[in-house]
Amino acid sequence: MAKIYVGNLPFSATEESVRELFGAHGAVQSVALPNDRETGRPRGFGFVEMSATDAPKAISALNGHAMEGRSLRVNEAQDKPAGRSGGGGGGGGGGFRASNRW
């Protein structure tokens, strides 16, 4: 099984429309289109799982493909780096920094 990243999706894309698009290039096992946690709206990317033999064909056929006027970015999904959790941020606490100068 291979996981494919699909970027620059139109916000109107549905799991069904993505499944149909990729299904022309092989059997689609699953489609996931994440939504923004705060707004509930689509985030403009997704993941498709296909067999290891069908995935490379789909990637080469659909990378750059226009979907509703948007050029798709399609490549093999990369695993998240270990030890990182989601969310933004860089660090520590509040913005006050004490100084020894009085």
Biopython code that builds the backbone (N, CA, C, O; Angstrom):
import numpy as np
from Bio.PDB.StructureBuilder import StructureBuilder

atoms = [
    (1, "MET", "N", (0.840, -1.172, 0.000)),
    (1, "MET", "CA", (0.000, 0.000, 0.000)),
    (1, "MET", "C", (0.889, 1.241, 0.000)),
    (1, "MET", "O", (1.891, 1.300, 0.712)),
    (2, "ALA", "N", (0.511, 2.223, -0.801)),
    (2, "ALA", "CA", (1.267, 3.472, -0.876)),
    (2, "ALA", "C", (0.340, 4.632, -0.556)),
    (2, "ALA", "O", (-0.817, 4.657, -0.976)),
    (3, "LYS", "N", (0.866, 5.590, 0.195)),
    (3, "LYS", "CA", (0.090, 6.774, 0.558)),
    (3, "LYS", "C", (0.561, 7.934, -0.311)),
    (3, "LYS", "O", (1.758, 8.196, -0.421)),
    (4, "ILE", "N", (-0.399, 8.626, -0.928)),
    (4, "ILE", "CA", (-0.114, 9.704, -1.867)),
    (4, "ILE", "C", (-0.615, 11.018, -1.279)),
    (4, "ILE", "O", (-1.741, 11.097, -0.788)),
    (5, "TYR", "N", (0.224, 12.044, -1.330)),
    (5, "TYR", "CA", (-0.166, 13.391, -0.924)),
    (5, "TYR", "C", (-0.732, 14.121, -2.138)),
    (5, "TYR", "O", (-0.148, 14.072, -3.221)),
    (6, "VAL", "N", (-1.861, 14.793, -1.961)),
    (6, "VAL", "CA", (-2.482, 15.578, -3.027)),
    (6, "VAL", "C", (-2.647, 16.995, -2.500)),
    (6, "VAL", "O", (-3.458, 17.240, -1.607)),
    (7, "GLY", "N", (-1.880, 17.923, -3.051)),
    (7, "GLY", "CA", (-1.929, 19.303, -2.598)),
    (7, "GLY", "C", (-2.567, 20.212, -3.626)),
    (7, "GLY", "O", (-2.717, 19.847, -4.792)),
    (8, "ASN", "N", (-2.939, 21.400, -3.182)),
    (8, "ASN", "CA", (-3.560, 22.435, -4.004)),
    (8, "ASN", "C", (-4.930, 22.022, -4.527)),
    (8, "ASN", "O", (-5.343, 22.418, -5.616)),
    (9, "LEU", "N", (-5.623, 21.217, -3.725)),
    (9, "LEU", "CA", (-6.977, 20.814, -4.100)),
    (9, "LEU", "C", (-7.919, 22.015, -4.019)),
    (9, "LEU", "O", (-7.763, 22.864, -3.142)),
    (10, "PRO", "N", (-8.888, 22.090, -4.920)),
    (10, "PRO", "CA", (-9.915, 23.127, -4.754)),
    (10, "PRO", "C", (-10.702, 22.844, -3.480)),
    (10, "PRO", "O", (-10.875, 21.685, -3.104)),
    (11, "PHE", "N", (-11.174, 23.881, -2.823)),
    (11, "PHE", "CA", (-11.889, 23.693, -1.560)),
    (11, "PHE", "C", (-13.228, 22.999, -1.760)),
    (11, "PHE", "O", (-13.833, 22.520, -0.801)),
    (12, "SER", "N", (-13.686, 22.945, -2.991)),
    (12, "SER", "CA", (-14.949, 22.259, -3.284)),
    (12, "SER", "C", (-14.755, 20.761, -3.533)),
    (12, "SER", "O", (-15.733, 20.037, -3.723)),
    (13, "ALA", "N", (-13.499, 20.288, -3.535)),
    (13, "ALA", "CA", (-13.232, 18.865, -3.782)),
    (13, "ALA", "C", (-13.851, 18.014, -2.673)),
    (13, "ALA", "O", (-13.837, 18.391, -1.502)),
    (14, "THR", "N", (-14.390, 16.872, -3.063)),
    (14, "THR", "CA", (-14.959, 15.928, -2.101)),
    (14, "THR", "C", (-14.171, 14.629, -2.162)),
    (14, "THR", "O", (-13.405, 14.398, -3.098)),
    (15, "GLU", "N", (-14.367, 13.783, -1.157)),
    (15, "GLU", "CA", (-13.710, 12.483, -1.184)),
    (15, "GLU", "C", (-14.130, 11.713, -2.427)),
    (15, "GLU", "O", (-13.315, 11.014, -3.028)),
    (16, "GLU", "N", (-15.388, 11.834, -2.815)),
    (16, "GLU", "CA", (-15.889, 11.119, -3.988)),
    (16, "GLU", "C", (-15.216, 11.611, -5.272)),
    (16, "GLU", "O", (-14.843, 10.804, -6.123)),
    (17, "SER", "N", (-15.056, 12.942, -5.417)),
    (17, "SER", "CA", (-14.444, 13.463, -6.643)),
    (17, "SER", "C", (-12.971, 13.086, -6.732)),
    (17, "SER", "O", (-12.464, 12.818, -7.822)),
    (18, "VAL", "N", (-12.277, 13.062, -5.591)),
    (18, "VAL", "CA", (-10.862, 12.667, -5.584)),
    (18, "VAL", "C", (-10.747, 11.165, -5.861)),
    (18, "VAL", "O", (-9.862, 10.736, -6.600)),
    (19, "ARG", "N", (-11.638, 10.372, -5.270)),
    (19, "ARG", "CA", (-11.640, 8.926, -5.507)),
    (19, "ARG", "C", (-11.863, 8.630, -6.996)),
    (19, "ARG", "O", (-11.209, 7.757, -7.566)),
    (20, "GLU", "N", (-12.778, 9.355, -7.607)),
    (20, "GLU", "CA", (-13.060, 9.161, -9.032)),
    (20, "GLU", "C", (-11.858, 9.537, -9.895)),
    (20, "GLU", "O", (-11.518, 8.821, -10.838)),
    (21, "LEU", "N", (-11.216, 10.663, -9.571)),
    (21, "LEU", "CA", (-10.050, 11.118, -10.324)),
    (21, "LEU", "C", (-8.922, 10.087, -10.265)),
    (21, "LEU", "O", (-8.352, 9.735, -11.298)),
    (22, "PHE", "N", (-8.598, 9.601, -9.067)),
    (22, "PHE", "CA", (-7.508, 8.646, -8.904)),
    (22, "PHE", "C", (-7.922, 7.246, -9.367)),
    (22, "PHE", "O", (-7.081, 6.459, -9.801)),
    (23, "GLY", "N", (-9.207, 6.942, -9.275)),
    (23, "GLY", "CA", (-9.696, 5.632, -9.682)),
    (23, "GLY", "C", (-9.477, 5.337, -11.149)),
    (23, "GLY", "O", (-9.454, 4.172, -11.544)),
    (24, "ALA", "N", (-9.316, 6.355, -11.961)),
    (24, "ALA", "CA", (-9.014, 6.150, -13.375)),
    (24, "ALA", "C", (-7.613, 5.578, -13.580)),
    (24, "ALA", "O", (-7.264, 5.155, -14.683)),
    (25, "HIS", "N", (-6.810, 5.567, -12.510)),
    (25, "HIS", "CA", (-5.422, 5.104, -12.610)),
    (25, "HIS", "C", (-5.142, 3.885, -11.736)),
    (25, "HIS", "O", (-3.988, 3.481, -11.588)),
    (26, "GLY", "N", (-6.181, 3.302, -11.159)),
    (26, "GLY", "CA", (-6.010, 2.106, -10.340)),
    (26, "GLY", "C", (-7.022, 2.086, -9.211)),
    (26, "GLY", "O", (-7.837, 2.998, -9.062)),
    (27, "ALA", "N", (-6.953, 1.030, -8.420)),
    (27, "ALA", "CA", (-7.891, 0.849, -7.314)),
    (27, "ALA", "C", (-7.514, 1.754, -6.140)),
    (27, "ALA", "O", (-6.381, 1.722, -5.659)),
    (28, "VAL", "N", (-8.467, 2.555, -5.689)),
    (28, "VAL", "CA", (-8.259, 3.458, -4.561)),
    (28, "VAL", "C", (-8.735, 2.755, -3.292)),
    (28, "VAL", "O", (-9.878, 2.305, -3.210)),
    (29, "GLN", "N", (-7.848, 2.667, -2.311)),
    (29, "GLN", "CA", (-8.192, 2.029, -1.034)),
    (29, "GLN", "C", (-8.888, 3.000, -0.093)),
    (29, "GLN", "O", (-9.866, 2.643, 0.564)),
    (30, "SER", "N", (-8.379, 4.234, -0.027)),
    (30, "SER", "CA", (-8.994, 5.223, 0.856)),
    (30, "SER", "C", (-8.642, 6.627, 0.398)),
    (30, "SER", "O", (-7.652, 6.845, -0.300)),
    (31, "VAL", "N", (-9.483, 7.584, 0.810)),
    (31, "VAL", "CA", (-9.268, 9.006, 0.551)),
    (31, "VAL", "C", (-9.533, 9.743, 1.858)),
    (31, "VAL", "O", (-10.533, 9.476, 2.525)),
    (32, "ALA", "N", (-8.653, 10.664, 2.230)),
    (32, "ALA", "CA", (-8.842, 11.478, 3.429)),
    (32, "ALA", "C", (-8.573, 12.934, 3.077)),
    (32, "ALA", "O", (-7.495, 13.277, 2.593)),
    (33, "LEU", "N", (-9.566, 13.789, 3.326)),
    (33, "LEU", "CA", (-9.429, 15.222, 3.096)),
    (33, "LEU", "C", (-9.647, 15.934, 4.431)),
    (33, "LEU", "O", (-10.790, 16.144, 4.837)),
    (34, "PRO", "N", (-8.559, 16.308, 5.120)),
    (34, "PRO", "CA", (-8.700, 16.909, 6.447)),
    (34, "PRO", "C", (-9.360, 18.283, 6.397)),
    (34, "PRO", "O", (-9.196, 19.041, 5.441)),
    (35, "ASN", "N", (-10.108, 18.577, 7.452)),
    (35, "ASN", "CA", (-10.723, 19.889, 7.621)),
    (35, "ASN", "C", (-9.988, 20.654, 8.704)),
    (35, "ASN", "O", (-9.383, 20.061, 9.597)),
    (36, "ASP", "N", (-10.045, 21.983, 8.616)),
    (36, "ASP", "CA", (-9.474, 22.846, 9.633)),
    (36, "ASP", "C", (-10.239, 22.648, 10.946)),
    (36, "ASP", "O", (-11.470, 22.629, 10.943)),
    (37, "ARG", "N", (-9.537, 22.505, 12.043)),
    (37, "ARG", "CA", (-10.186, 22.247, 13.328)),
    (37, "ARG", "C", (-11.057, 23.413, 13.785)),
    (37, "ARG", "O", (-12.123, 23.207, 14.366)),
    (38, "GLU", "N", (-10.609, 24.618, 13.525)),
    (38, "GLU", "CA", (-11.349, 25.784, 14.017)),
    (38, "GLU", "C", (-12.538, 26.143, 13.140)),
    (38, "GLU", "O", (-13.610, 26.459, 13.656)),
    (39, "THR", "N", (-12.365, 26.098, 11.818)),
    (39, "THR", "CA", (-13.433, 26.543, 10.917)),
    (39, "THR", "C", (-14.265, 25.398, 10.369)),
    (39, "THR", "O", (-15.401, 25.604, 9.943)),
    (40, "GLY", "N", (-13.706, 24.181, 10.375)),
    (40, "GLY", "CA", (-14.411, 23.038, 9.795)),
    (40, "GLY", "C", (-14.362, 23.015, 8.276)),
    (40, "GLY", "O", (-14.951, 22.135, 7.649)),
    (41, "ARG", "N", (-13.667, 23.973, 7.681)),
    (41, "ARG", "CA", (-13.583, 24.033, 6.227)),
    (41, "ARG", "C", (-12.405, 23.202, 5.727)),
    (41, "ARG", "O", (-11.457, 22.959, 6.473)),
    (42, "PRO", "N", (-12.457, 22.763, 4.462)),
    (42, "PRO", "CA", (-11.352, 21.968, 3.900)),
    (42, "PRO", "C", (-10.033, 22.736, 3.940)),
    (42, "PRO", "O", (-10.004, 23.965, 3.863)),
    (43, "ARG", "N", (-8.955, 21.987, 4.062)),
    (43, "ARG", "CA", (-7.625, 22.596, 4.162)),
    (43, "ARG", "C", (-6.909, 22.669, 2.819)),
    (43, "ARG", "O", (-5.835, 23.263, 2.730)),
    (44, "GLY", "N", (-7.485, 22.073, 1.768)),
    (44, "GLY", "CA", (-6.893, 22.193, 0.440)),
    (44, "GLY", "C", (-5.861, 21.124, 0.100)),
    (44, "GLY", "O", (-5.128, 21.251, -0.880)),
    (45, "PHE", "N", (-5.809, 20.081, 0.907)),
    (45, "PHE", "CA", (-4.929, 18.954, 0.589)),
    (45, "PHE", "C", (-5.583, 17.683, 1.094)),
    (45, "PHE", "O", (-6.578, 17.719, 1.817)),
    (46, "GLY", "N", (-5.003, 16.559, 0.698)),
    (46, "GLY", "CA", (-5.544, 15.290, 1.148)),
    (46, "GLY", "C", (-4.574, 14.157, 0.902)),
    (46, "GLY", "O", (-3.454, 14.361, 0.435)),
    (47, "PHE", "N", (-5.030, 12.950, 1.229)),
    (47, "PHE", "CA", (-4.218, 11.753, 1.076)),
    (47, "PHE", "C", (-5.050, 10.668, 0.415)),
    (47, "PHE", "O", (-6.232, 10.496, 0.714)),
    (48, "VAL", "N", (-4.412, 9.945, -0.484)),
    (48, "VAL", "CA", (-5.049, 8.832, -1.186)),
    (48, "VAL", "C", (-4.172, 7.610, -0.981)),
    (48, "VAL", "O", (-2.950, 7.691, -1.107)),
    (49, "GLU", "N", (-4.790, 6.476, -0.665)),
    (49, "GLU", "CA", (-4.039, 5.223, -0.553)),
    (49, "GLU", "C", (-4.395, 4.334, -1.732)),
    (49, "GLU", "O", (-5.566, 4.096, -2.028)),
    (50, "MET", "N", (-3.349, 3.850, -2.400)),
    (50, "MET", "CA", (-3.493, 2.942, -3.539)),
    (50, "MET", "C", (-2.452, 1.843, -3.403)),
    (50, "MET", "O", (-1.568, 1.915, -2.549)),
    (51, "SER", "N", (-2.561, 0.834, -4.244)),
    (51, "SER", "CA", (-1.555, -0.230, -4.222)),
    (51, "SER", "C", (-0.208, 0.335, -4.650)),
    (51, "SER", "O", (-0.132, 1.354, -5.336)),
    (52, "ALA", "N", (0.848, -0.346, -4.231)),
    (52, "ALA", "CA", (2.204, 0.105, -4.559)),
    (52, "ALA", "C", (2.468, 0.077, -6.060)),
    (52, "ALA", "O", (3.360, 0.780, -6.535)),
    (53, "THR", "N", (1.718, -0.715, -6.814)),
    (53, "THR", "CA", (1.920, -0.744, -8.268)),
    (53, "THR", "C", (1.130, 0.352, -8.972)),
    (53, "THR", "O", (1.584, 0.876, -9.989)),
    (54, "ASP", "N", (-0.058, 0.712, -8.446)),
    (54, "ASP", "CA", (-0.873, 1.749, -9.082)),
    (54, "ASP", "C", (-0.440, 3.163, -8.713)),
    (54, "ASP", "O", (-0.592, 4.083, -9.516)),
    (55, "ALA", "N", (0.092, 3.346, -7.519)),
    (55, "ALA", "CA", (0.428, 4.684, -7.022)),
    (55, "ALA", "C", (1.395, 5.447, -7.932)),
    (55, "ALA", "O", (1.121, 6.606, -8.244)),
    (56, "PRO", "N", (2.508, 4.860, -8.371)),
    (56, "PRO", "CA", (3.423, 5.629, -9.227)),
    (56, "PRO", "C", (2.768, 6.083, -10.539)),
    (56, "PRO", "O", (3.051, 7.175, -11.032)),
    (57, "LYS", "N", (1.898, 5.247, -11.095)),
    (57, "LYS", "CA", (1.195, 5.634, -12.331)),
    (57, "LYS", "C", (0.288, 6.825, -12.068)),
    (57, "LYS", "O", (0.256, 7.772, -12.855)),
    (58, "ALA", "N", (-0.446, 6.782, -10.968)),
    (58, "ALA", "CA", (-1.354, 7.876, -10.628)),
    (58, "ALA", "C", (-0.580, 9.166, -10.350)),
    (58, "ALA", "O", (-0.996, 10.245, -10.771)),
    (59, "ILE", "N", (0.536, 9.052, -9.647)),
    (59, "ILE", "CA", (1.345, 10.233, -9.333)),
    (59, "ILE", "C", (1.831, 10.898, -10.614)),
    (59, "ILE", "O", (1.684, 12.109, -10.778)),
    (60, "SER", "N", (2.400, 10.124, -11.510)),
    (60, "SER", "CA", (2.939, 10.736, -12.726)),
    (60, "SER", "C", (1.837, 11.277, -13.632)),
    (60, "SER", "O", (2.048, 12.270, -14.327)),
    (61, "ALA", "N", (0.663, 10.639, -13.635)),
    (61, "ALA", "CA", (-0.433, 11.098, -14.487)),
    (61, "ALA", "C", (-1.119, 12.343, -13.927)),
    (61, "ALA", "O", (-1.601, 13.179, -14.693)),
    (62, "LEU", "N", (-1.168, 12.477, -12.598)),
    (62, "LEU", "CA", (-1.985, 13.535, -12.012)),
    (62, "LEU", "C", (-1.196, 14.715, -11.443)),
    (62, "LEU", "O", (-1.796, 15.744, -11.130)),
    (63, "ASN", "N", (0.112, 14.605, -11.301)),
    (63, "ASN", "CA", (0.883, 15.747, -10.824)),
    (63, "ASN", "C", (0.822, 16.846, -11.876)),
    (63, "ASN", "O", (1.237, 16.646, -13.017)),
    (64, "GLY", "N", (0.305, 18.000, -11.491)),
    (64, "GLY", "CA", (0.134, 19.106, -12.431)),
    (64, "GLY", "C", (-1.223, 19.126, -13.116)),
    (64, "GLY", "O", (-1.540, 20.069, -13.841)),
    (65, "HIS", "N", (-2.029, 18.088, -12.892)),
    (65, "HIS", "CA", (-3.370, 18.002, -13.486)),
    (65, "HIS", "C", (-4.234, 19.160, -12.972)),
    (65, "HIS", "O", (-4.215, 19.474, -11.782)),
    (66, "ALA", "N", (-4.986, 19.786, -13.870)),
    (66, "ALA", "CA", (-5.872, 20.886, -13.472)),
    (66, "ALA", "C", (-7.192, 20.330, -12.954)),
    (66, "ALA", "O", (-7.871, 19.568, -13.643)),
    (67, "MET", "N", (-7.543, 20.718, -11.739)),
    (67, "MET", "CA", (-8.836, 20.348, -11.154)),
    (67, "MET", "C", (-9.521, 21.649, -10.757)),
    (67, "MET", "O", (-9.074, 22.344, -9.844)),
    (68, "GLU", "N", (-10.590, 21.967, -11.438)),
    (68, "GLU", "CA", (-11.325, 23.217, -11.205)),
    (68, "GLU", "C", (-10.387, 24.424, -11.236)),
    (68, "GLU", "O", (-10.482, 25.326, -10.404)),
    (69, "GLY", "N", (-9.487, 24.420, -12.206)),
    (69, "GLY", "CA", (-8.586, 25.550, -12.400)),
    (69, "GLY", "C", (-7.364, 25.571, -11.502)),
    (69, "GLY", "O", (-6.571, 26.510, -11.570)),
    (70, "ARG", "N", (-7.192, 24.565, -10.666)),
    (70, "ARG", "CA", (-6.028, 24.510, -9.782)),
    (70, "ARG", "C", (-5.119, 23.368, -10.207)),
    (70, "ARG", "O", (-5.586, 22.259, -10.470)),
    (71, "SER", "N", (-3.841, 23.634, -10.272)),
    (71, "SER", "CA", (-2.853, 22.642, -10.662)),
    (71, "SER", "C", (-2.474, 21.804, -9.439)),
    (71, "SER", "O", (-1.872, 22.310, -8.492)),
    (72, "LEU", "N", (-2.834, 20.512, -9.472)),
    (72, "LEU", "CA", (-2.593, 19.629, -8.332)),
    (72, "LEU", "C", (-1.107, 19.336, -8.154)),
    (72, "LEU", "O", (-0.355, 19.227, -9.123)),
    (73, "ARG", "N", (-0.706, 19.214, -6.897)),
    (73, "ARG", "CA", (0.634, 18.723, -6.563)),
    (73, "ARG", "C", (0.452, 17.336, -5.989)),
    (73, "ARG", "O", (-0.148, 17.161, -4.928)),
    (74, "VAL", "N", (0.972, 16.357, -6.695)),
    (74, "VAL", "CA", (0.760, 14.964, -6.308)),
    (74, "VAL", "C", (2.116, 14.283, -6.173)),
    (74, "VAL", "O", (2.909, 14.268, -7.115)),
    (75, "ASN", "N", (2.377, 13.720, -4.994)),
    (75, "ASN", "CA", (3.617, 12.971, -4.792)),
    (75, "ASN", "C", (3.422, 11.964, -3.671)),
    (75, "ASN", "O", (2.386, 11.938, -3.007)),
    (76, "GLU", "N", (4.434, 11.143, -3.477)),
    (76, "GLU", "CA", (4.363, 10.149, -2.404)),
    (76, "GLU", "C", (4.377, 10.873, -1.073)),
    (76, "GLU", "O", (5.209, 11.754, -0.855)),
    (77, "ALA", "N", (3.471, 10.514, -0.184)),
    (77, "ALA", "CA", (3.388, 11.157, 1.127)),
    (77, "ALA", "C", (4.611, 10.808, 1.948)),
    (77, "ALA", "O", (5.115, 9.687, 1.891)),
    (78, "GLN", "N", (5.080, 11.771, 2.703)),
    (78, "GLN", "CA", (6.205, 11.571, 3.597)),
    (78, "GLN", "C", (5.675, 11.407, 5.013)),
    (78, "GLN", "O", (4.737, 12.098, 5.413)),
    (79, "ASP", "N", (6.271, 10.497, 5.769)),
    (79, "ASP", "CA", (5.883, 10.322, 7.164)),
    (79, "ASP", "C", (6.270, 11.555, 7.966)),
    (79, "ASP", "O", (7.266, 12.215, 7.670)),
    (80, "LYS", "N", (5.470, 11.859, 8.991)),
    (80, "LYS", "CA", (5.806, 12.962, 9.885)),
    (80, "LYS", "C", (7.082, 12.605, 10.638)),
    (80, "LYS", "O", (7.290, 11.442, 10.982)),
    (81, "PRO", "N", (7.933, 13.586, 10.896)),
    (81, "PRO", "CA", (9.124, 13.301, 11.697)),
    (81, "PRO", "C", (8.720, 12.824, 13.090)),
    (81, "PRO", "O", (7.759, 13.329, 13.670)),
    (82, "ALA", "N", (9.447, 11.864, 13.618)),
    (82, "ALA", "CA", (9.138, 11.306, 14.940)),
    (82, "ALA", "C", (9.362, 12.355, 16.018)),
    (82, "ALA", "O", (10.258, 13.193, 15.916)),
    (83, "GLY", "N", (8.539, 12.294, 17.041)),
    (83, "GLY", "CA", (8.744, 13.164, 18.170)),
    (83, "GLY", "C", (8.125, 14.537, 18.033)),
    (83, "GLY", "O", (8.255, 15.354, 18.945)),
    (84, "ARG", "N", (7.463, 14.821, 16.936)),
    (84, "ARG", "CA", (6.852, 16.133, 16.758)),
    (84, "ARG", "C", (5.352, 16.001, 16.868)),
    (84, "ARG", "O", (4.747, 15.091, 16.300)),
    (85, "SER", "N", (4.780, 16.889, 17.582)),
    (85, "SER", "CA", (3.328, 16.905, 17.643)),
    (85, "SER", "C", (2.858, 18.059, 16.789)),
    (85, "SER", "O", (3.632, 18.957, 16.457)),
    (86, "GLY", "N", (1.611, 18.032, 16.443)),
    (86, "GLY", "CA", (1.067, 19.074, 15.599)),
    (86, "GLY", "C", (1.003, 20.398, 16.321)),
    (86, "GLY", "O", (1.356, 20.506, 17.495)),
    (87, "GLY", "N", (0.560, 21.376, 15.621)),
    (87, "GLY", "CA", (0.388, 22.677, 16.225)),
    (87, "GLY", "C", (1.569, 23.579, 15.951)),
    (87, "GLY", "O", (2.648, 23.135, 15.558)),
    (88, "GLY", "N", (1.340, 24.813, 16.163)),
    (88, "GLY", "CA", (2.387, 25.772, 15.875)),
    (88, "GLY", "C", (3.157, 26.079, 17.125)),
    (88, "GLY", "O", (2.963, 25.477, 18.180)),
    (89, "GLY", "N", (3.984, 26.980, 16.979)),
    (89, "GLY", "CA", (4.585, 27.440, 18.192)),
    (89, "GLY", "C", (6.038, 27.200, 18.219)),
    (89, "GLY", "O", (6.500, 26.359, 17.448)),
    (90, "GLY", "N", (6.693, 27.748, 18.899)),
    (90, "GLY", "CA", (8.089, 27.588, 19.012)),
    (90, "GLY", "C", (8.447, 27.639, 20.424)),
    (90, "GLY", "O", (9.642, 27.817, 20.662)),
    (91, "GLY", "N", (7.714, 27.528, 21.324)),
    (91, "GLY", "CA", (8.445, 27.525, 22.523)),
    (91, "GLY", "C", (7.674, 27.929, 23.718)),
    (91, "GLY", "O", (6.460, 27.762, 23.838)),
    (92, "GLY", "N", (8.420, 28.448, 24.557)),
    (92, "GLY", "CA", (8.076, 28.608, 25.923)),
    (92, "GLY", "C", (6.967, 29.577, 26.230)),
    (92, "GLY", "O", (6.052, 29.798, 25.437)),
    (93, "GLY", "N", (7.075, 30.115, 27.345)),
    (93, "GLY", "CA", (5.977, 30.832, 27.927)),
    (93, "GLY", "C", (5.889, 32.284, 27.541)),
    (93, "GLY", "O", (6.235, 32.681, 26.429)),
    (94, "GLY", "N", (5.422, 33.059, 28.479)),
    (94, "GLY", "CA", (5.023, 34.439, 28.264)),
    (94, "GLY", "C", (6.087, 35.331, 27.674)),
    (94, "GLY", "O", (7.226, 34.921, 27.452)),
    (95, "GLY", "N", (5.692, 36.547, 27.430)),
    (95, "GLY", "CA", (6.566, 37.470, 26.740)),
    (95, "GLY", "C", (7.395, 38.348, 27.660)),
    (95, "GLY", "O", (8.177, 39.160, 27.166)),
    (96, "PHE", "N", (7.262, 38.226, 28.964)),
    (96, "PHE", "CA", (8.014, 39.073, 29.882)),
    (96, "PHE", "C", (9.382, 38.462, 30.121)),
    (96, "PHE", "O", (9.508, 37.279, 30.438)),
    (97, "ARG", "N", (10.388, 39.281, 29.966)),
    (97, "ARG", "CA", (11.740, 38.830, 30.223)),
    (97, "ARG", "C", (12.375, 39.767, 31.250)),
    (97, "ARG", "O", (12.568, 40.952, 30.981)),
    (98, "ALA", "N", (12.691, 39.239, 32.400)),
    (98, "ALA", "CA", (13.235, 40.071, 33.475)),
    (98, "ALA", "C", (14.638, 40.531, 33.142)),
    (98, "ALA", "O", (15.380, 39.866, 32.420)),
    (99, "SER", "N", (14.975, 41.661, 33.676)),
    (99, "SER", "CA", (16.301, 42.209, 33.446)),
    (99, "SER", "C", (16.911, 42.621, 34.783)),
    (99, "SER", "O", (16.191, 42.970, 35.718)),
    (100, "ASN", "N", (18.201, 42.580, 34.866)),
    (100, "ASN", "CA", (18.873, 42.987, 36.092)),
    (100, "ASN", "C", (19.116, 44.496, 36.115)),
    (100, "ASN", "O", (19.629, 45.022, 37.102)),
    (101, "ARG", "N", (18.759, 45.183, 35.056)),
    (101, "ARG", "CA", (18.974, 46.639, 35.012)),
    (101, "ARG", "C", (17.799, 47.352, 35.663)),
    (101, "ARG", "O", (16.678, 47.280, 35.159)),
    (102, "TRP", "N", (18.037, 48.034, 36.770)),
    (102, "TRP", "CA", (16.977, 48.784, 37.458)),
    (102, "TRP", "C", (17.283, 50.184, 37.352)),
    (102, "TRP", "O", (16.534, 51.020, 37.856)),
]
sb = StructureBuilder()
sb.init_structure("model")
sb.init_model(0)
sb.init_chain("A")
sb.init_seg("    ")
for serial, (resi, resn, name, xyz) in enumerate(atoms, 1):
    if name == "N":
        sb.init_residue(resn, " ", resi, " ")
    sb.init_atom(name, np.array(xyz, "f"), 0.0, 1.0, " ", f" {name:<3s}", serial, name[0])
structure = sb.get_structure()
